[in-house]
């Protein structure tokens, strides 16, 4: 047995034999706030924006009136093919450097920090939400949950290759104690809250 194996075996044998039930965290804040209102407030406070929509046509209309459609817009959402390109998922990720807007869907959102859960099966390419100038994410209002405790319960048994929470645009505050948006990722985030 190698010295590494001996050390690991000693650690394994030295574990305390404590069995205690974990506390029930489901009650933390779940009934103390209005989920959708909290989500919108937190998103605004961290530099993001939201638009409430009832269908994909309203999203298309908003994009046509607020984004330069002649610039490169990509999406993984087939309903938005009128305003965005769908056939980019197999491109070399370096070729995505000129993307102006990326539009994706989220599995769900979290009210307490406005985070949106996305995985590689809906991203197209992992780099897409980080290399784009601007990011738009669609989430169903009914899929916004109160707390991260509930979020981790929800994703705990899922299988995915890559998953991340995205909350607001890219930001840093370590440059002379000033908040800078878009420092190392999307300069802006808009969330389409879908009925």
C-alpha positions in Angstrom: 0.0 0.0 0.0 1.4 3.4 -1.0 1.8 6.2 1.6 -1.1 8.0 -0.1 -3.4 5.0 0.3 -2.3 4.6 3.9 -3.1 8.3 4.7 -6.5 8.0 3.0 -7.3 4.7 4.9 -6.4 6.4 8.2 -8.7 9.3 7.4 -11.5 6.9 6.4 -11.0 4.9 9.7 -11.0 8.1 11.8 -14.4 9.4 10.8 -16.7 10.1 13.7 -19.8 7.9 14.0 -22.3 10.7 14.3 -25.8 10.1 12.8 -28.0 13.2 12.9 -30.9 14.2 10.7 -30.4 17.3 8.7 -32.7 20.2 9.6 -35.7 20.9 7.4 -34.8 23.9 5.4 -37.9 24.0 3.2 -39.6 26.6 5.5 -36.8 29.2 5.2 -38.5 32.2 3.7 -40.9 30.2 1.5 -44.0 31.9 2.9 -42.5 35.3 3.8 -42.5 36.9 0.3 -44.2 37.0 -3.0 -42.0 34.9 -5.3 -42.5 36.7 -8.6 -42.3 40.2 -7.1 -39.1 39.3 -5.2 -37.6 37.8 -8.3 -38.2 41.0 -10.3 -36.9 43.3 -7.5 -33.7 41.3 -7.0 -33.1 41.1 -10.7 -33.4 44.9 -11.1 -31.1 45.4 -8.1 -28.3 43.3 -9.6 -28.4 45.1 -13.0 -30.7 42.9 -15.0 -34.1 43.7 -16.5 -37.3 41.8 -17.2 -40.2 41.9 -19.6 -43.4 40.0 -18.8 -44.8 38.3 -21.9 -47.6 35.9 -22.7 -46.2 34.2 -25.8 -43.2 34.1 -28.1 -44.7 36.6 -30.6 -44.3 39.3 -27.9 -40.7 38.3 -27.4 -40.1 38.6 -31.2 -41.8 42.0 -31.2 -39.7 43.2 -28.3 -36.5 42.0 -30.0 -37.4 43.7 -33.3 -38.0 47.0 -31.6 -35.0 46.9 -29.2 -32.1 45.1 -30.9 -30.3 45.6 -34.1 -31.4 42.5 -36.0 -28.6 42.9 -38.6 -26.1 42.0 -35.9 -25.5 38.4 -35.0 -28.3 37.0 -32.8 -28.3 33.3 -31.9 -30.8 31.2 -30.0 -31.7 27.6 -29.0 -35.4 28.4 -29.0 -37.0 27.3 -32.3 -40.0 29.7 -31.8 -37.5 32.6 -32.3 -36.1 31.5 -35.6 -37.7 34.6 -37.2 -35.2 36.9 -35.5 -32.3 34.6 -34.5 -30.1 31.9 -36.0 -30.6 28.3 -34.8 -27.8 26.5 -36.7 -24.8 27.6 -34.7 -24.5 24.8 -32.1 -21.8 22.8 -33.9 -19.6 25.9 -34.8 -16.2 26.3 -33.3 -16.8 28.2 -30.1 -14.2 30.8 -31.2 -16.5 31.8 -34.0 -19.1 33.0 -31.5 -17.0 36.0 -30.5 -19.1 38.4 -32.6 -22.5 37.4 -31.2 -24.5 40.4 -30.1 -27.4 38.6 -28.4 -27.9 35.0 -27.2 -31.4 33.9 -26.3 -31.9 30.7 -24.3 -34.4 29.2 -22.0 -33.9 28.4 -18.3 -35.2 25.3 -16.5 -36.3 27.5 -13.6 -35.5 30.7 -11.6 -34.8 31.4 -7.9 -36.6 34.4 -6.4 -34.1 35.1 -3.5 -31.2 35.9 -5.8 -32.8 36.0 -9.3 -30.6 33.1 -10.5 -31.6 31.1 -13.5 -30.7 27.4 -13.8 -29.4 26.4 -17.2 -27.7 23.1 -18.4 -25.8 22.1 -21.5 -28.8 20.5 -23.0 -30.4 23.9 -23.5 -27.4 26.1 -23.9 -26.3 24.9 -27.4 -22.7 25.5 -26.4 -21.4 26.1 -22.9 -19.7 29.3 -23.9 -22.8 30.9 -25.4 -24.1 32.9 -22.4 -20.7 34.1 -21.5 -19.2 35.2 -24.8 -22.2 37.1 -26.0 -22.5 40.9 -25.6 -26.0 40.6 -24.4 -28.0 37.7 -23.0 -31.7 37.1 -22.9 -33.2 34.2 -21.0 -36.8 33.0 -21.1 -38.3 31.4 -18.0 -41.9 30.5 -17.2 -43.3 32.4 -14.3 -44.6 29.2 -12.8 -41.0 27.9 -12.7 -39.7 30.5 -10.3 -39.1 29.0 -6.9 -38.5 30.9 -3.6 -35.1 29.8 -2.4 -31.8 28.2 -3.3 -32.5 25.4 -0.8 -35.4 24.4 -3.0 -33.3 24.9 -6.1 -30.6 22.5 -4.9 -33.3 19.9 -4.0 -34.6 20.2 -7.5 -31.3 19.7 -9.2 -29.9 17.2 -6.7 -30.8 14.1 -8.6 -30.7 15.4 -12.2 -28.1 14.2 -14.6 -26.3 16.8 -16.8 -22.8 17.4 -18.1 -22.7 21.1 -17.3 -25.0 23.3 -15.3 -24.8 26.8 -13.8 -26.9 29.4 -12.2 -26.9 32.8 -14.0 -27.9 35.9 -12.1 -27.8 39.3 -13.8 -25.2 40.5 -16.2 -21.5 39.9 -15.7 -20.2 42.2 -13.0 -17.2 43.0 -10.8 -16.7 45.5 -8.0 -13.0 45.0 -7.4 -11.8 47.8 -9.7 -11.3 50.7 -7.4 -14.5 49.7 -5.5 -16.7 50.6 -8.5 -19.3 48.3 -9.9 -18.5 47.4 -13.5 -21.1 45.5 -15.6 -19.9 43.4 -18.5 -16.4 42.9 -17.2 -16.0 39.3 -18.1 -19.2 38.2 -19.8 -22.6 39.5 -21.0 -22.9 43.3 -20.6 -26.6 43.0 -20.1 -29.3 40.5 -19.2 -32.9 40.6 -19.9 -35.3 38.0 -18.6 -38.5 37.2 -20.4 -41.0 36.1 -17.8 -43.4 33.9 -19.8 -47.0 33.2 -18.7 
